[in-house]
Amino acid sequence: MVSELFTLIIWLAAIVFVVVEAVLVYVLIRYRRKPGDGMPIQTHGNSKLEIILTIAPAVVLAAVSVPTVGAIFKTYEVPTGSNVVNVEVIGHQFWWEYKYTDLGGFSTANDMHVPAGKTVVLHITSVDVIHSHWIPKLGVKRDAIPGRVNTIWFKADEPGTYYGQCAEFCGAQHANMKLRTITQSQADFDAWVKTMQAPAATPSADLARRGQQLLTEGTCAACHAIDGSKAAGKIGPNLTHFATRSSMAGALLDLNEQNVRLWLTDPQAVKPGNLMVIPKQTPQDLDALVAYLMSLK
Ligand code: CUA
């Protein structure tokens, strides 16, 4: 529907452009001042021309607005029932939280997983300022407004990764408030849900265990949660299955060991103005934190 609207508007705009430019070029050549020409005839309005210039744009705007308004209402007719996947989308400065209340209430960040071929309903809100959740290729864009839940729905035909972006200026890192929508086969999605519902992995290596202690008992726990541990912060992303994600830092970085280390060393250097604060770590503690985070599969 959104794509058809886009095509319609592009064609109408192209026709208007060609007609207006053709008339302009014609007039420039046909009525060019020639040597010896006197003062041109002075006119004071032309009712016929003015009526045409009023009606023509009105017709074009009506041709655009009738299908647009119809489509807007359609996107608000939210499908319900057991065959629908509901995802709560919560905007934060500067990352997206995805909560799956129907599937046990787990929450993840940056990467939204949904099954292909199924209707997905997004329930979009924000905890701070106005953001806009936009997945261009899937045609869905809706504002995330604090204190309000906006809905929009879509169905992705094929498994794949679709990139998205916050589309409402929300602060210093607005441009780096990205997202990835990962559409999977039903079996792959079910497997992912099962992983997400499971408790956090308990690390076996000593280094990672030291990292677990630092994270769950240190200051990190004020903002981040590891489900089933003392860490239950709600300001930053839930880290219970951190290492299963493809991206981090508001989908600015691919998730890998090198980037986790870079981020923990100085998050403000990577993404100035974000809300992550971490005191300078000793090299040993940094190794331990990285090892623990990368073990959270
Ligand atoms: Cu969030 Cu722009």
Boltz pocket constraint, residues with backbone or C-beta under 6 A from the ligand:
constraints:
  - pocket:
      binder: B
      contacts: [[A, 91], [A, 92], [A, 94], [A, 130], [A, 131], [A, 132], [A, 166], [A, 167], [A, 168], [A, 169], [A, 170], [A, 171], [A, 173], [A, 174], [A, 175], [A, 177]]
      max_distance: 6.0
